[in-house]
Amino acid sequence: MKPQKTRLSLFFVVCLLPLLNGCAAIGLTLFGVGAGVATGTSVSYTLDGIAYRTFTVPLPKVENATRTALNQMGIKVDATAKTEQGKAISATANDRQIEIEFEAVSSKTTRMRTVAKQGIFFKDRATAGEIIMQTEKVLGLS
């Protein structure tokens, strides 16, 4: 009876192994967040390359600072639109399509979300983060 129990346990372990692959990604993400905090960056990232930052600055000021940052970076603004939560900017730079969304958390706080897409599948995390960091510089927060 004991060999059957051992085989059953081994079967469950083998079945669970593929599910543990995500744990490495979570661990690496947590390490990356910790490294960002240690180096003084205030940009957060999702696993799929979207950059976020909340500013204690009203939405119009963050939008203007972002436009200035994009101009300084040589990134062309294609369109601006009002959204349900705030505003959105669509821009292009060489082979990248950039989407920036601003959400008014309160009258004095704005959440910025940036995505830099390169092609269909790849997201350029570095460019998305740099847009936020340059916006911080324009606002005088860094």
DOKE-531004 format. One line per 8 residues: number of its first residue (from 1); for each residue x, y, z of C-alpha. Coordinates in steps of 0.1 Angstrom, whole numbers, plus 5000, padded with zeros to 4 digits. Layout:
N
NUM) X Y Z ~ ...;
! end
This chain:
142
1) 5000 5000 5000 ~ 5029 5024 5007 ~ 5043 5023 4971 ~ 5009 5033 4958 ~ 5007 5063 4982 ~ 5042 5073 4971 ~ 5032 5072 4935 ~ 5001 5092 4941;
9) 5021 5119 4959 ~ 5047 5120 4931 ~ 5019 5123 4906 ~ 5005 5154 4924 ~ 5039 5170 4927 ~ 5045 5165 4890 ~ 5011 5179 4881 ~ 5018 5210 4903;
17) 5052 5218 4889 ~ 5040 5237 4858 ~ 5019 5259 4880 ~ 5049 5270 4900 ~ 5065 5288 4870 ~ 5046 5320 4879 ~ 5063 5321 4913 ~ 5096 5330 4897;
25) 5080 5359 4879 ~ 5064 5371 4911 ~ 5097 5369 4929 ~ 5115 5388 4902 ~ 5088 5414 4901 ~ 5091 5419 4939 ~ 5129 5421 4935 ~ 5125 5447 4908;
33) 5101 5468 4929 ~ 5125 5466 4958 ~ 5154 5476 4936 ~ 5134 5506 4923 ~ 5126 5517 4958 ~ 5163 5514 4968 ~ 5174 5535 4939 ~ 5149 5562 4945;
41) 5127 5557 4915 ~ 5090 5562 4920 ~ 5077 5545 4889 ~ 5058 5512 4894 ~ 5055 5486 4866 ~ 5030 5458 4858 ~ 5043 5425 4846 ~ 5034 5434 4810;
49) 5054 5466 4809 ~ 5030 5493 4818 ~ 5044 5521 4839 ~ 5024 5540 4866 ~ 5030 5570 4889 ~ 5008 5590 4911 ~ 5016 5627 4915 ~ 5004 5650 4942;
57) 4998 5676 4915 ~ 4965 5685 4897 ~ 4958 5668 4864 ~ 4962 5699 4841 ~ 4997 5705 4855 ~ 5008 5668 4850 ~ 4994 5669 4815 ~ 5013 5701 4806;
65) 5045 5687 4822 ~ 5041 5655 4802 ~ 5037 5674 4769 ~ 5068 5693 4777 ~ 5087 5661 4785 ~ 5075 5645 4753 ~ 5086 5675 4733 ~ 5121 5674 4750;
73) 5123 5637 4742 ~ 5114 5643 4705 ~ 5082 5623 4708 ~ 5053 5636 4686 ~ 5019 5640 4702 ~ 4993 5627 4677 ~ 4960 5631 4696 ~ 4945 5641 4730;
81) 4912 5629 4742 ~ 4890 5633 4773 ~ 4883 5600 4791 ~ 4858 5591 4817 ~ 4885 5595 4845 ~ 4905 5623 4830 ~ 4926 5626 4798 ~ 4946 5605 4773;
89) 4975 5613 4750 ~ 4985 5593 4720 ~ 5020 5598 4706 ~ 5046 5582 4683 ~ 5084 5579 4683 ~ 5100 5560 4655 ~ 5086 5525 4657 ~ 5068 5530 4691;
97) 5032 5538 4697 ~ 5028 5556 4731 ~ 4996 5558 4751 ~ 4995 5580 4782 ~ 4964 5582 4805 ~ 4958 5606 4833 ~ 4933 5599 4860 ~ 4922 5625 4885;
105) 4923 5607 4918 ~ 4913 5640 4936 ~ 4915 5677 4927 ~ 4952 5677 4938 ~ 4963 5641 4929 ~ 4968 5626 4894 ~ 4976 5590 4884 ~ 4996 5586 4852;
113) 4997 5554 4832 ~ 5022 5550 4803 ~ 5026 5523 4777 ~ 5051 5523 4749 ~ 5043 5496 4724 ~ 5068 5484 4698 ~ 5051 5462 4673 ~ 5022 5440 4683;
121) 5036 5421 4712 ~ 5065 5440 4727 ~ 5061 5468 4753 ~ 5091 5491 4759 ~ 5092 5494 4797 ~ 5123 5516 4796 ~ 5107 5542 4774 ~ 5074 5542 4794;
129) 5094 5547 4826 ~ 5115 5574 4811 ~ 5085 5595 4800 ~ 5073 5594 4837 ~ 5107 5603 4850 ~ 5110 5632 4826 ~ 5076 5644 4836 ~ 5088 5643 4872;
137) 5118 5665 4862 ~ 5096 5691 4845 ~ 5074 5692 4876 ~ 5105 5697 4897 ~ 5098 5665 4918 ~ 5132 5648 4911;
! end
